[in-house]
Amino acid sequence: PEDGLRSLFKFLGLDLDDRAYEKLGRPSPLSRMGAPPPCVDGWREHVSSRQLERARGILALFGLDRVYGVGPMPSPSGAYSLMEENRGSAR
């Protein structure tokens, strides 16, 4: 990881210092045995159904409702179809 980190900082034009290397030695909380899996849709308990419907309406205005639906994860097939459609209109 040290070589990758050095290359990344060089590409970004940033100076690399020892603090970045210190982060490499710290394990992620998810690497611990028995750690609960991350919850990708925990935010839903903080959003009303009205707000969710409004967000879906905004996504639909941009055609993103094919990518982001009611599920917690984006739809790869929806994303690919949107990219293909945009690629065709750019020609």
C-alpha positions in Angstrom: 0.0 0.0 0.0 2.9 2.4 0.5 3.8 2.4 -3.2 0.2 3.0 -4.1 -0.2 5.8 -1.6 3.0 7.5 -2.9 1.7 7.2 -6.5 -1.7 8.6 -5.5 -0.2 11.6 -3.7 2.2 12.3 -6.6 -0.7 12.2 -9.1 -2.7 14.6 -6.9 0.3 16.9 -6.6 0.3 16.7 -2.8 3.1 16.2 -0.4 3.1 12.9 1.4 3.9 12.9 5.1 4.1 10.2 7.8 0.5 10.8 9.0 -0.8 9.1 5.9 1.3 6.0 6.6 0.0 5.9 10.2 -3.5 5.5 8.9 -2.5 2.4 6.9 -1.6 0.5 10.1 -5.0 1.1 11.7 -7.5 -1.7 10.9 -11.0 -0.8 9.8 -13.8 -1.4 12.3 -15.3 -3.7 9.8 -12.3 -6.0 9.9 -13.0 -7.1 13.4 -14.5 -10.5 14.0 -18.2 -10.2 14.7 -18.5 -6.6 13.5 -22.0 -5.9 12.2 -22.3 -5.4 8.5 -22.6 -1.8 7.3 -26.2 -0.6 6.9 -26.6 1.0 3.5 -30.1 2.2 4.1 -29.9 3.4 7.7 -30.6 6.9 6.5 -34.2 6.0 5.7 -35.2 6.2 9.4 -34.4 10.0 9.2 -36.4 10.7 6.1 -40.1 11.0 5.8 -42.1 9.2 3.1 -43.0 12.6 1.6 -39.3 13.6 1.4 -38.5 10.2 -0.2 -41.2 10.7 -2.8 -39.9 14.2 -3.5 -36.4 12.9 -4.0 -37.7 10.3 -6.4 -39.4 13.0 -8.4 -36.2 15.0 -8.6 -34.3 11.9 -9.7 -36.9 11.3 -12.4 -36.4 14.8 -13.9 -32.8 13.8 -14.7 -33.6 10.2 -15.8 -31.9 8.9 -12.6 -35.0 7.1 -11.4 -33.8 4.2 -13.6 -30.6 4.0 -11.5 -32.0 4.8 -8.0 -35.2 3.1 -7.1 -36.8 2.0 -3.9 -34.0 -0.4 -3.0 -30.9 0.6 -1.0 -28.5 0.1 -3.9 -28.3 1.6 -7.4 -29.3 -0.5 -10.3 -26.3 -1.3 -12.5 -28.6 -2.1 -15.5 -30.3 1.2 -15.1 -27.0 3.0 -15.0 -25.7 1.2 -18.1 -28.9 2.0 -20.1 -28.6 5.6 -19.1 -25.0 5.7 -20.2 -25.8 4.1 -23.5 -28.6 6.6 -24.1 -26.3 9.5 -23.3 -23.6 8.1 -25.5 -26.0 7.9 -28.4 -27.3 11.4 -28.0 -23.7 12.8 -27.9 -23.0 11.5 -31.4 
